[in-house]
Amino acid sequence: MTSPGQTTTEPADRGVLATTGPADATRSARGLSTATAVSLGLRLLGMVVGMATTSVLARYLNPGGYGVFALALTLGTAAAQVADMGTTITVSSRIAREKAAAGRILTTGLLIRTSVALLATVALLAAAAGGLFGESSAVVSVIAIATPLSAASILTAGATARFRPEVSAVLALVQGVLWLVAVVFIARTGGDVVLLAWFFVAVVAVQTGIGVAINRRLVPLGRPSWAEAGRIFALSWPLAISSLAVMAYYRLGSVILFHLQGAAELGYYSAAYKFLDVAQLGPAMLVAPLLPIVATSLSMDAHRRTLIFSLATRTGVVIGTGTAVLLIALAPALVTYLYGDDFGPAVTPLLLLAVAFVGVTLGYVGTTICSALGMVRPIAVLTVSVAVANLAAQFWACARWGATGAAAVAAATEFVIGATTCLLAARAMTSRLPVRELASVLAVGAATVLMLWLVRLPWQVEGALAAAVFGVSVLATRAITMADLRRVLSRKAI
């Protein structure tokens, strides 16, 4: 399970949520589709910028240096993830339902996240000062400074609740462009990795300022209150536990790999994982309009809830499986083209992480639905249980197989999380999981990969063939139908 927008290489109960009526939940499907399409276009542009940045960075630092810097960014992201404590998704869900109190809710959430982020920063600085992260400690101490600044990302919760997914896409693109400029400058001037870290902090500061300015036009900040803080904590504490568990299995695996196998092996793993970070724009675009819709779904009739849940899960598995097929088909070419021959050992981890992406996408859908409807305690139990098993497996697999072992454990973990959260989401929506359609998409993906393995072709042909065969087969199995497409483009509310 992952959180939208967090990457390793780039800067109460259900009853409470159901107390108010829907707000802005009747926006037309076409309006939602248009906003999501604009956001997708911006994210795709950001993806190109991000991959260009990674290519320059990896080639400049080489596997060892890239591993050192990737570890620092991973720890910084982990600190920000822990600092969130489920606040962002709780705030977004409440704003979608309680429009009149939006400013007060958002400001209270911002102060909560900023306070916890400061504590996380102190802890990270103390660990770095003690040399806990080896040769990466100096870089970690600089990256940690950006953690309190990242707390302002909660402001995008207001944009999400207002059905404005393009706002977060604009901010991500601005950060990506500024970071590319910084990386190119460092590479051309021969700057060291610590200076690069300072540039990263500067980029985050600029992005934060722009985010605050944009938010003022969407959800003006109000006066925080202890009462609102209590309501937010009552809803988000299970998500806070879940965030800690997610951080443990999603981020600490890199720390384990670094200590057991060294910076170069982590460099290979981080290079492979970068493709998953970029690919997450797909499920992120899916759940951006999904969260406010689901948050108001308890007032809908059963047929409409079932329709929304079925469409969300079917779309999720198509995005995840389709992306996995393309990554598997293009893995050797992507690694060589972007990173160079020195990163050849990253190909095998990428193949395994491509499989993991199916679980990642389903985890996005399932977790978003459960969180929006307040079914967060089962998510916390699930993530804690998986985190314990994952960390034990990581120590064993990383020691034996390095980056490949870490990727295999990640794939198994994400599949368990994705499948279980979707089952919990079906219960929360009182709907049936479309098992036949989901299974048919997975079968089509496996058959496409088998075909590519049996027929060796130039990578350009393999990529095009994989996309064509998978797309036609999905339509043929009716996992996604023309009726679904017409419904999404309708002028009526979903």
C-alpha positions, 0 to 999 in steps of 0.5 A: 500500500502506498500513498499518492505523491510520495516517492523515494527519488523525488522531492471517530468511526463511520458514523461520524463521516456520515453525519453531513450531506454530500457537497459537490458530489453531483459534479458531472462525470464529464467534468470529473473526467475532464479535470482528471484528464488535465491532471493526467496530462500534467502528470505525464509531463511531470513523468518525462521531467522526472525520468530525465532528472533520474537519468542525469542523477544516476549517471552522474552519481553512479550506483554507489553515489546514487544509492547514498542519495536515494537512501537519504530521500527515502528516509526523508519521505518516510519521516513525512509519511509518518508525520502525516498520520492519516491527517490528509485523507481524513481532512479531505474526506471531512471537507468533502462533507462539511463544506461550511467548516472547510477552512477550520478543518484544513487549518487544524490539520495543517497545524497537526501535521506541521507539529508532528513533522517537526518532531520527525525532523528532530528524530531524523537529525539525531539519528544522522548525528549519531552516524546511524546511516553511515556514509549517507548520514550527512545527506540525511541531515540536510534532507531532514530539513525539508520534512516540516516544509512538506507538511504544507502538502496537506493543503492539497486535501482541500483541492481534492475535496473540491474535485480539483485534482489538477492542483496537486499535478501542477505543484508536482510539475513545478517541483519536477522542473525545478529539481531537474534544473538543480540536478543539471546544474550540480552535474555540470558544475561537479557539485557534491551530494551534500550540495545537491541535498541543499538544492532539494530543500530549496526546491521543496521550499519554493513548491510549498510557497506556491502551494500556499498561494494556490490554496488561498483561492480554493479553501481559505484557511480559518481559525484552528480549534481544539475541538476540530483537532479532537475530531481529526485525531478520533478519525485518523489514529488508526491511519496513523498506526497504518502509516507507521506500518506502511513506512516500515515495510515500504521504506525501511526495506531500503535501509535494510538493503543498504546495511546488508549489501551496501550503497551500490545494491541499493542504487540498483534497487532504487533505480528499479523502484523509480519506475514504480514511483513514476507509474503511480501517476495512474492509480493516483489519477484514479483515486483523486476523484474517487475519494470525494465520491466515495466519501458521500456514497452512503447517501446513494442507493445500493445500485449506484454504490455497486456501480462505482465500486465495480468500475473503480476496481476494474479500472484499477486492475487494468491500469496495474496489469497493463503497466506491469506488462509494459514494464516487463516488456521494456525493462532491459531497454528502459534501464540501459537507456535511462541509467546506462550499462552500469545499472544492468543488475537493476533489470531483474528487480524491475521485473519483480517490481512490475508484478508488484505494481498490480498490488500497488494499484489495487491497494490505492483503490481499496485503501482510498475507499476504506479510508473515505468511509471510516473503515480504518481500523481493519486497515491498521491491523492489516498493515501492522501484520504485513509489516512484521512479516515483511521486515522479517522476510527482508532481512532474509531475502536481502542477505541472500539475493540483495536487490532481487530479494528485496523486490521479490518481498515487495511484490508479495507484500503489495499483492497481499495488501492490494487483495485484502484492502479491496475485500475490505472496501467491498464490505465498506461499500456493501458491494460485491467484488467483481472477481470474474472481471478482475481474474480475466484481466490478470489472466490476460496480462499473464498470457501477454507476458508469456507470448512476449517471452516465447516470441523475441522481438525488438523492444520497440515492437514488443512494447507496441505489441504488448499494449495492443494485445493487452488492450484488445483482450481486455475489451474482448473479455468485457472487463471494461466495456463501452458502456463504462466509457460512455458512463465516464463521459456522461454529463450526469453525475457518476 
